[in-house]
Amino acid sequence: MKALFFIFIFSFIISLINSQGIHVSGSQVLDANGNEFIFRGVNIAHAWYADKTKFSLDEISSLGANSARIVLACGAKWIKTSYSELEQIINWCESDGLICVMELHDFTGSDNPSDITGTALNYWNEMKDLLNQHKKYIIINIANEWMGTWNQGGIYGDTYVSAVKSMREIGIENAIMIDASGYGQETGPIIENAKRILESDPNRNVIFSYHVYDVLGRDESSLFSGFDGLKNTGVCWIAGEFGWYHAGGYSVFKSLMDYCQKNKIGWIAWSWSGNGGDDALLDLTNIKNTFPKNDLTNWGKDVFYGDNGIINTSKKAYNNNDHSYEYCAGCDITALGEDGSKWGWENGKSCKIDLNKCGGDHNYEYCAGCDVTAIGEDGSKWGWENEKSCKIDINRCGEDPGIAPNGYPYCKYCEVTAITDDGIRWGWENNKSCVINDSKC
């Protein structure tokens, strides 16, 4: 009898967990199976490039991303994302094994509470049944960067308390995400109101989100103060957007990625492609070539291939890696599959050659580092490691920025750390000085 009782209790608990979908437990995000999930994803601009959404999701998933944040619109500013359109996006997310955050972008910077408690709420209510059906994969970000004006913590807190209560009253079951005020970069109101907003949700299923650019991310002191302040409240939070540069200012994005890795905090980089004006510097891939993964910008290479980047730190929810094999650490091919796939043999077992890392038809390995020792007749770049030749991975290492007229290397990026009397602007990369390329920066 006791055994039957415990079986019943265990089954009830598992049923309860699965009924929650992806959900919050303390400061952690858990998938529907109760396993910890840490966002390592990319923002996708569906509202402006709807024809590129499926391809973009496929590309970031194949590079190892476990999540995406999708720009939607309710018709207040941009063309409305319809029910059928949203259903299609959700199916693509699930097919790629991506946890997807759906956000309304129409009210970016708005200070009007009715945009949240009225218009946005009406949109989510219209999509409610669809969203609830897919709560294992879908999170609702009520509105992107609502409350642009700073020092409005009372209005910010009251509005989101009202919105969260209303969303639960109309029957929305998904995890909810809420951006910080001040275009996502103000720390005070979210730190002061996060627990109050969370407690307004009977499900206690709210994730908070900073957006880190040139204000919050201007230096480590600012970044760590904001991050630690929210962490100390005990709520669940992520960096829902971040970039290396914005509005003429730089962000300490590598410090953000390091902090998040050490503290098991999720992040979603802005953005795959399609930014305009100066924000085009935030494209992870090159728009002119239809958003491909094999044409990553330097920013994209940092997000995917950096020490704390997606390829090195991402783990998909529900063990959804689309394969039951392991990828090889190296690139030595020992067998070919009937489907043309390439296989190796490491640690006493078969493994699949990772073509994203190793490339296509070749018998060489890519270098672990980026030091060029030779140039091939075709312009390819080669290094020398472990007593043998290896090819430089341009997708990860980037093109050589070249040498300035004064003999110093040009910088990859545009962050100025010093200006000498002769007017030359200097940067500091890879622990050495480099010259800012004025033609690029």
N, C-alpha and C positions, 0 to 999 in steps of 0.2 A: 504493500500500500504506500509506504514511504517512497519507494522507488518511483511509483506512478505519479506521486505528488510532485517530486522533484523534476521529473520529466515534463510534467505540465507547466511548472514554474519556468523551467528553462525555455520551453517552447513559447511561452507567453512573452518572456523577455526578448527572445529573438524576433518574434512578431512585432513587438513594440518598437524595437530598434529599426527594423525594416520599414515600418509605417512612418517613421520620421523622415526618411530620405537622408540627404546630407544635412548634418546638424551640428550644433555647437555643444560642447561639453567643457564648461569652465573657459579656459583660454584657447582650447583646441577646436579645430574643425575635424569632425569625424564623418566618414562615409556611411552609407546605410547599413554596412556590415559592422560598424563600430570601430573601424580602423582609422588611425590618424591620417589626415590628408593635409599636405602642405602645398599651397599654390606655387607653381612655377609656370607662368603662362604669359600670354600676349594679348593685348587689346586689338580687336578687329573692327574696322570702321564700316560695318554693314550698311548703315543708313545712307552713306554717300557712295559706296561701291558694292552694291548688292550683287552684281554679277561676279564679283571676285570672292565672295564669302566662302563658298564650298572649297574652292581651290586653296584659299588661304588657310582654312582649318585643316585641310589635308596636309598642307606643307608644314605647318607648325607642329602637328601631331607626329609627322614622320621624323622631325628633328628632336622629338622627345618631350615637347610641351605636354603638361597634364591638364591644362586649363586654358580658357579664353574668356575675355570680357567683351561682350558684343554690344556695339553701339546701335540702339534702336531709336525710333521716333514715334511719338503719339499723334503727330499732325499739327501740334501747336506751332512748330517752327520748321520742321522738315516733313517730308512725305511720310505718312503713317505706315508703320510696319504692321501688316495685316495678320489676322489669325493664321491663315494658311501659310503665310511667309514665315511667321514665327515657328510654326509646326515643322516646317522644312529645316530651319536652322537647328532646332532641337534634335531632329533626326540625324543631321550631319554631326553634331556634337557627340551624340551617343555612339554613332558609327565609328568615330575617331577616338573614342574613349576619353573625351574631354569633359571635365566639369566646367560648365559655362555659366557665367554671370551675365544676366540680361539687364542692361541699364538704359534708362530714358535720357537722351541727351538734350531734349528741348529746353530744359530749364537751367542750363549751365549759367551760374552767376546770378540767377534770379533771387530776390529777397521776398517774394510774394508767397505767403503760407498757403494760399489756395491752390497754387501750382502743384503743391505736394498733396495736400489734404483733399483736393478736388480733382483736378485734371489728371494728374498722375495716377491717383487712386482709381479713377474711373477706367483708365486704360488697363491697369492690372486686374481689375474686376472683370473686364471683358475677356481677358486671357486666362482667367483663374482656373477653369477646368483643365485646360491644356497644361498649364504650369504644374498643377497638383499631380497630374498623371506622371510627370517626369521629375519629381522632386529628388530622385536619386542623383540627378545630374544638374539640376537647374537651381540657381540662386537668383533672387530678385534684388537688384540694386535700385531702390525706389527712384532716384533721380541723380544724374551726374552733377556733382559740385553745386548743389543748391546752397543758397546763402553766400553770395560773393562778398558782401560787406563784412568787414571785421568788427569784432567787439559787440556782437549781437547774440551772445550766448543764451540769453533768456528766450528769445524768439526761436532760435535754433532748437533748443531743447524741447520747448513746448510743442513746436510744430511736429517734430519727429515722434514725440510721445503720442500725440494725437494720431499721426499717420500709422504708426505701428499698431495701435489699438484697433484702428479702423480696418486695417488689412486682415487682422485675425477675426474681427467680427463678421467680415464678409466671406470668410472661409478660406483664405489663402493659407496654405500649409507649408510653403517653402521657407528655407532659410532666407532672411532679409539682410541686405547689406546697406550701410549708411555711410556716405562720404563726410569727411570733415568740412567745416565751413572755410571761408576764405579761399574759394576755388580748390578745396581739398588740402590746403597747406597751413591752415590756422590750427594751433594746438590747444589753446585754452578752452573753447567751448566744447570740444569733443571729450577732453579729459574731464571737464566738470560735469558733463551731462550723460556720459556713456552708461553709467550704471543705472541712472534714472530711466533712460530710454530702454535699456535691456529689461528692467523690471516691469516696464509697461507691457511687455510681451508675455502672455501667459505661458508660452512655449519656451521662453528664454532662448530664442533661436535667432540672435542678431549678431552679425559680423560688422565691425567698424573698419573704416578704410581711410588711410592717408594717401594723398597724391603728392609725390616728392619731386620738386623741380628746384628752381633757383632761389626760393624763399626758405622753405623748410630744409632743403638740402644744400644750402649755400656753404655750410661748413659742418664739420663733425660735431661741434658743440651744439649747434641748432638741431641737427638731426637726432643726436643721441638724447638730448633733452626732451624732444617731442616723443620719440619712441619709448624712452623709459617712463615718461609720464603716463602714457596710455597703458603700457605694460603693467605698471604698478596698480592700475585700477582692477586688474584681474579679468577684464573682458577679453573677448576674442577679436583680433584685428589683423589686418594685412596692409601692405602697400599696394593699393589697387591700380595705381599708375605711378610710373617714375620715368625720368629721362635724364640724359647726360647734360642737356643744355635746353634753356628756354628763355625767351624774352631778353636775350643779351647776357644772361647769367649762367654759370655752370653749377652742376650738382655733383656732390660727392657720391656718385652712384655705386662705386666699388665698395665704399664703406657701408652703404645700405645693404648691398648683397652679402657682405661679410657678416654684418649684424644679424640679418635674417637667417643666414645659415647657422650661426652659432646659437640663435634663440628659437629656431624652428618656427619662424614667421614666414608666411606666404608672400609672394609678390607677383604682379602682373605688369609687364613692361609695356610702355606706350612707344610706338604701336607698329603693327606689321608694315603698313604702307599707306600712302595716300594723303599725307599731311601737306598743307599748303604753305607758301611763303617761307619765313624763317623756320617754321615748324617742320619743314621737309627734312631738316637735319635729324629729326626724330624717327624717320623711316628706318625700320630694321632691314628692309630689303628694297631693291630699286624699283620704283614704280614704272619706269619706262619699259621694263621687261616683264610686265604682267605679274608682279608680286612673287617671283620665284625664290625658292630656298637656296638655290645655287648662285644667287647674286646678292649675298648679304652685304650690307654696309659695315663700316667699322663698328658702329653702334650695335648692329645685329650680331656681329662676331663676338662682341663682349657679352651680350645677353645669352647667346647659345653656347659659345665655346670657352668663356672665361672660367677661371678656377671655381667660382661659385655660380656658374651659369647653368642653363637648363640641362645640357647634356650630362653634366657631372652631378647634378643634384635632384633632378626631377624623378618622381615615382608616380605612376598613374593610379587612380583609384580602382578598386575592385580587381587589382592585378591585371588590368586590361592593357597588356602590351602587344596584343595581336600576334603572339607567338608563344610556343612552349619550349623554345630553344634559347640558348644564350648567344650573344654576339661575341665574336673573337676579340681578344685584346689587340692582336696584331692583324696583319693583312696577307699572310702566306696562305695561298690557295692550295688545298690538297685534293679537292673533289668538286665536281659540278653536278648540280641537281638536274632532274629531267626538265624542270621549268627554267633552266638557265641560271639558277641561283648558284652562288659560290660559297664553298664551305672550307673550313680549316679543321685542324686537330690540335687542341691545347688541353693540358692538364688531364690527359688520358680520356678525352671525350670529344665528340664532334661539336663544332660551333659554326655559326653562320658569319660570313664576311660582311661587315657593315659597310655598305657602299656609300653611305653618307660620309663616312670617315675615310674609307680607302679609295673611293672613286670607282670607276668602271673597269675597263679592260687594261690591266697592267699586272706586272709581276714584281713590283716594288712595294715598299712600305712608305707611308708618310712619316716625316720626322716628328718627333715629340716636341722639339723646339722650332725656332724660326730663323736660326743663323744660316745664311746663304753662303756656301763655299764654292758653288759653280753654277754656270748658266748653260742650259741645253741649247742646241741649235734652233729649237722651236721657241726659245724664250722662256722655257720652264726653268724653275729655280730648284737647286738641289743643295742638300746638306750632307754632313758626314757624322753618323752616330753609331756607337757600338761596333766600330771597325767596319762599317759598310755604308754605301751610299743610300740616301733616302730622299724622297721628294718633299719639298716645302708645300704645306697645305695652305694655298692662297685663301681659301674660304675662312680658315681660322686665323692665319697670320696677317692677312691683308697684303695688298701690294706695297712694295717698298716705297715710302714717301719720297725717296731721293735725297740728294745732297745739295745743300745751299751753296751759293757762290763763295762763302767764307770757309767752306770745307766741313762744316758741321751738318749732321743729318737734319732733314726737315722733321717736324713733329707729325704724328698721325692725327692728332686732335688740335684744337684751337685754344686751349686754355693757356693764357699768358701768365707767367710767374715772375717775369722781370723784363725791363726795357733798358738797354744800355745807352750810353751817351750818343752813339752813332745812329740811334733810332731803331735798332734791330729789336724785335720782340722775341722773347725766349720762352720756352716751356720746359717741363721736366717730366720725362717719360722713361720708364724702365731704368730708373736710378741714374739717369744722365741727362745733360742739357741737350736741347734740340731747338731748332729755329722755327718759329711760326711762319707758315707759308702764306704770305700776304695775298697771293693770287687765289687761294682757297678760303682764307679766313678773314 
